Amino acid sequence: MAFFGTNGVRGIANEYITPQLAIDVARSLGTYMGSKGVVAIGRDTRASGEMLKSAAIAGALSAGLTVINIGICPTPSVQYYVKEYADAGIVVTASHNPREYNGIKLIASDGSEMSREGEREIEKIYYSKEFNAASWEKTGDLRHDSNANAFYLEGIINSVDYELIREKKFKVVTDTGCGAGSTTLPFLLQKLGCEVITINGQVDGNFPWRNPEPTPDVLTELADIVKKTGANMGVAQDGDADRAVFFDENGNFIEEEIQLAMMAKYVLARKKGPIVTPVSSSSRMLDVAKQAGVELVWTAVGSINVARKMMEIGAVFGGEGNGGLIFPEHQYCRDGAMACAKFLEIIANGQKISELAQSVPEYCNSKTKIRIKDSTATMEKVKKEVLAGDNEVDTTDGVKVWYDDGWVLIRPSGTEPIIRIFAESKTEERADALMNEGVELVNKSK
Ligand code: MG
């Protein structure tokens, strides 16, 4: 199994994600960079964060890199900083994983996530343990910069219609879950002239009220406060604040797939150009693209694939159906605070979030998973079988079979011995039926 998963390396802090691991990852990165350059290191709010960040700093200094310690920052804030001031970045974060987890994510010099090729090179060095150790006089310098978040918020403000939003004096309720977004989102909203009501807005690595994953079942208080205070919107973030989820003015949760498609619709009404999303995303994106007369490009799952494709084709918008939206005018990565500012711009332009959400086509989804020993061999058989059939097949990531009225996606998990099956159609019955066709196909190919 690869060392780096879809989003860096993750595990239980001080069990799998140990100081030694953090040191060695940083030394591997330093070796990969030829012991030259500047690396910015930031972390989310997890209790184990300072321990692991200190270890990563030591590893990078040992390899001869100059380190800028930027403290507690959302992942997109580290990315924005790296793009301007560093040659690479290290984020100590486990994103939305539960309290006890931590992890490490690497950032490339342009601020995007480290490419798969880069990760593979670094992984090789990590396993070989052949690190560049700088001679004593060339061990690195450590600097501190406490302005990374302020710089990041400035960037967001410059990417939206700041004056218009400020005029409206919106009321917004936030639940940053005691994560890294607590250091940025409420302050962004203040700068945007909003009255801000915060819950879980204190930095607390024990996450006393909820785990970092912002699912609707743990956000009922947020929804209630939106309703009771007549707020314009509610917003919650995951632990490293690259994703955000939203509640409309009635306190209703906006499903992430709808969030993605409605933002695409808003962007495309102002600027025409291709949009990008992974094959796992809803056909809502396709419908929105068709309506606007633009191209939709499907990629493999993972925000890095979406971001890189967006850069390649000059897309106007992209994102994943999990609350990770990418706005190229700001930066090529998922950015929860940027998404929030854009939602305010939508309301400022006179549209209610609930109305825009309802204007996006409806779909039904079904999903399941099958435990399997050798998913590679099974996937090969599945692919052969569907390619011999009459339906349109997309093999960008797993196997996606298109029907007249929906699709089924069969994808092996990157981290577990299972194959996941997703289906989508206009009715629940048909989505279930398509999912079952997928199940049958996998069972036949085992
Ligand atoms: Mg995250």
Residues whose N, C-alpha, C, O or C-beta is under 5 A from the ligand:
A	BS01	MG	S95 H96 D238 D240 A241 D242 R243
